[in-house]
């Protein structure tokens, strides 16, 4: 996927109001859900960072945003390092230098399983032993038709196939949520506010009713 295509896709996908809603969403998600996986004195790498909603809201000593889109740097907050590169070739990031790799709504854009395994191999390389990878993405089991409503969706995964890929790449899976978040913030029927997001996260039965995205967490084992 070339950078010009990515740039055009990003610019067309969300309205200004939806981008503001996404900022609200990610502020709460980082505070309530994802900070537990990111040490505040450590290094986090946001893989497929997009609009940098995660990078801008998470607390860490060092924050790295990786994306092929040249516009990503324009969305990054002060202090976020942006690396414009392919996810399967993050040579600018040193071996075993990252505490947490986080990726949201990215793996479905990869062209095939070979690209996924190459990306996971790079994630394994940059993570310290004991480091964590956190994956948030649509679950094809929950979205058999709507999954293909986006032109740039190519790779369809379930919690089982993603866990298998992580295992093949040397990770130990530690948490699997087959239904976690709704599919998209676009045309949301629920008003987006900090209160409604917190209420949804606190009400686990709502995940099984509305959750279309999965959350899978895995760890790079400590070396013997």
PLY file of the C-alpha trace (Angstrom):
ply
format ascii 1.0
element vertex 224
property float x
property float y
property float z
element edge 223
property int vertex1
property int vertex2
end_header
0.00 0.00 0.00
1.74 3.21 -1.11
1.84 6.44 0.87
-0.24 8.49 -1.61
-3.09 5.96 -1.40
-2.91 5.97 2.40
-2.92 9.76 2.51
-6.03 10.00 0.32
-7.83 7.28 2.31
-7.15 8.96 5.66
-8.35 12.33 4.40
-11.65 10.95 3.09
-12.65 8.50 5.81
-13.73 10.61 8.81
-15.43 13.98 9.21
-14.08 16.59 11.63
-16.84 15.74 14.11
-15.98 12.03 13.93
-12.32 12.82 14.47
-13.25 14.76 17.62
-15.34 11.79 18.80
-12.38 9.50 18.19
-10.19 11.70 20.36
-12.73 11.44 23.17
-12.93 7.68 22.74
-9.18 7.20 22.84
-8.71 9.45 25.81
-10.98 7.16 27.83
-9.65 3.91 26.35
-6.07 4.79 27.19
-6.96 5.90 30.70
-9.39 3.09 31.54
-8.12 0.11 29.52
-4.72 0.32 27.88
-2.49 2.15 30.35
-2.27 -1.10 32.34
-0.14 -2.56 29.54
2.18 0.43 29.17
4.74 1.30 31.87
4.88 5.05 32.33
8.67 4.94 32.57
8.97 2.68 29.51
8.74 2.75 25.72
5.58 2.12 23.70
5.35 1.65 19.94
2.07 2.47 18.20
2.01 0.28 15.08
-0.11 1.69 12.25
-0.55 4.84 14.30
-2.90 6.65 11.90
-4.20 9.79 13.59
-2.04 9.08 16.67
-5.06 8.88 18.99
-3.36 6.19 21.04
0.12 7.73 20.98
-1.20 11.13 21.97
-3.21 9.86 24.94
-1.05 7.11 26.45
1.52 7.93 29.12
5.07 6.66 28.58
8.59 7.99 28.80
9.09 7.32 25.09
6.30 7.10 22.51
6.98 5.90 18.97
4.35 6.12 16.22
4.97 3.94 13.15
2.96 4.46 9.96
3.55 4.55 6.22
1.28 7.58 5.80
3.35 10.79 5.49
0.56 12.79 7.16
0.87 10.91 10.46
3.44 13.38 11.78
0.88 16.18 11.46
-1.38 14.44 13.99
1.31 13.52 16.52
1.47 15.44 19.79
4.68 17.00 21.04
7.03 14.29 22.26
5.73 11.53 19.97
8.43 10.22 17.63
7.02 9.41 14.18
8.72 6.84 11.96
7.44 6.61 8.38
8.10 3.01 7.44
6.61 -0.37 6.59
5.50 -2.47 9.56
7.65 -5.39 8.38
10.82 -3.29 8.35
11.20 -1.17 11.49
14.99 -1.10 11.33
15.04 2.37 12.95
13.90 0.70 16.20
16.58 -1.20 18.09
16.27 -4.84 19.12
14.59 -5.42 22.51
14.08 -1.68 23.11
10.28 -1.51 23.45
8.09 -2.47 26.41
4.73 -2.47 24.61
3.66 -2.72 20.97
0.10 -1.52 20.48
-1.85 -1.76 17.26
-5.44 -0.82 16.51
-7.39 -1.44 13.31
-4.25 -2.13 11.36
-3.79 -5.85 10.71
-6.92 -6.01 8.53
-5.17 -3.62 6.10
-2.23 -5.95 5.54
-2.35 -7.75 2.18
-1.93 -11.34 3.39
-0.77 -13.69 6.15
2.85 -13.43 4.98
2.77 -9.68 5.69
1.13 -10.32 9.07
3.78 -12.83 10.11
6.55 -10.49 8.96
4.99 -7.67 11.01
4.69 -9.91 14.07
8.31 -10.99 13.65
9.40 -7.33 13.70
7.21 -6.68 16.74
8.83 -9.64 18.50
12.29 -8.30 17.59
11.75 -4.80 18.99
10.04 -5.99 22.19
12.06 -6.65 25.30
11.76 -10.16 26.79
8.57 -10.01 28.84
7.24 -7.19 26.65
3.61 -7.05 25.57
1.79 -6.76 22.25
-1.81 -5.48 22.35
-3.98 -5.98 19.27
-7.38 -4.33 18.74
-9.11 -5.07 15.43
-12.37 -6.18 13.80
-13.27 -9.84 14.29
-14.55 -11.38 11.04
-16.72 -13.77 13.10
-18.74 -10.77 14.27
-18.74 -8.89 10.95
-19.03 -11.37 8.07
-20.43 -8.79 5.63
-19.76 -5.32 6.99
-16.07 -6.18 7.31
-15.72 -5.60 3.57
-17.41 -2.18 3.54
-13.96 -0.59 3.53
-11.93 -0.76 0.34
-8.65 -1.23 2.18
-9.69 -4.26 4.24
-7.82 -7.31 2.94
-6.95 -9.74 5.75
-9.83 -11.33 7.68
-8.95 -12.69 11.13
-10.76 -14.19 14.11
-9.52 -14.41 17.68
-8.38 -17.95 16.88
-6.40 -17.19 13.71
-4.82 -14.11 15.30
-3.83 -16.14 18.38
-2.37 -18.80 16.09
-0.31 -16.19 14.22
0.96 -14.77 17.52
1.92 -18.24 18.72
3.76 -19.01 15.49
5.65 -15.74 15.95
6.94 -16.67 19.39
4.35 -14.97 21.61
2.35 -16.34 24.53
-1.28 -15.19 24.36
-2.46 -13.91 27.75
-5.88 -12.34 27.08
-8.55 -12.84 24.43
-11.76 -10.80 24.20
-13.66 -12.01 21.08
-16.13 -9.13 21.47
-14.75 -5.89 22.82
-15.63 -2.60 21.09
-18.24 -1.64 18.45
-17.02 -1.76 14.87
-16.66 1.93 14.09
-17.43 5.38 15.40
-18.86 6.42 12.02
-22.62 7.02 12.12
-22.70 5.93 15.76
-26.22 5.58 17.16
-24.89 6.17 20.66
-23.74 9.68 21.62
-19.99 9.70 22.11
-19.00 11.15 25.46
-16.64 10.20 28.25
-19.67 9.09 30.32
-21.18 6.81 27.66
-17.81 5.24 26.84
-17.08 4.54 30.50
-20.58 3.10 30.97
-20.08 0.77 28.00
-16.70 -0.43 29.25
-18.10 -1.10 32.71
-21.09 -3.09 31.41
-19.57 -6.34 30.15
-22.87 -7.73 28.74
-22.88 -4.76 26.34
-19.66 -6.09 24.84
-21.44 -9.27 23.75
-24.34 -7.27 22.33
-22.44 -4.50 20.53
-18.82 -5.64 20.40
-17.57 -6.34 16.87
-13.87 -5.76 17.44
-11.65 -8.17 19.36
-8.84 -7.54 21.82
-5.92 -9.97 21.97
-2.93 -9.48 24.27
0.27 -11.52 24.13
3.70 -11.48 25.70
7.20 -12.11 24.42
8.52 -14.80 26.76
11.54 -14.17 28.94
14.61 -15.88 27.58
15.77 -18.97 29.45
0 1
1 2
2 3
3 4
4 5
5 6
6 7
7 8
8 9
9 10
10 11
11 12
12 13
13 14
14 15
15 16
16 17
17 18
18 19
19 20
20 21
21 22
22 23
23 24
24 25
25 26
26 27
27 28
28 29
29 30
30 31
31 32
32 33
33 34
34 35
35 36
36 37
37 38
38 39
39 40
40 41
41 42
42 43
43 44
44 45
45 46
46 47
47 48
48 49
49 50
50 51
51 52
52 53
53 54
54 55
55 56
56 57
57 58
58 59
59 60
60 61
61 62
62 63
63 64
64 65
65 66
66 67
67 68
68 69
69 70
70 71
71 72
72 73
73 74
74 75
75 76
76 77
77 78
78 79
79 80
80 81
81 82
82 83
83 84
84 85
85 86
86 87
87 88
88 89
89 90
90 91
91 92
92 93
93 94
94 95
95 96
96 97
97 98
98 99
99 100
100 101
101 102
102 103
103 104
104 105
105 106
106 107
107 108
108 109
109 110
110 111
111 112
112 113
113 114
114 115
115 116
116 117
117 118
118 119
119 120
120 121
121 122
122 123
123 124
124 125
125 126
126 127
127 128
128 129
129 130
130 131
131 132
132 133
133 134
134 135
135 136
136 137
137 138
138 139
139 140
140 141
141 142
142 143
143 144
144 145
145 146
146 147
147 148
148 149
149 150
150 151
151 152
152 153
153 154
154 155
155 156
156 157
157 158
158 159
159 160
160 161
161 162
162 163
163 164
164 165
165 166
166 167
167 168
168 169
169 170
170 171
171 172
172 173
173 174
174 175
175 176
176 177
177 178
178 179
179 180
180 181
181 182
182 183
183 184
184 185
185 186
186 187
187 188
188 189
189 190
190 191
191 192
192 193
193 194
194 195
195 196
196 197
197 198
198 199
199 200
200 201
201 202
202 203
203 204
204 205
205 206
206 207
207 208
208 209
209 210
210 211
211 212
212 213
213 214
214 215
215 216
216 217
217 218
218 219
219 220
220 221
221 222
222 223
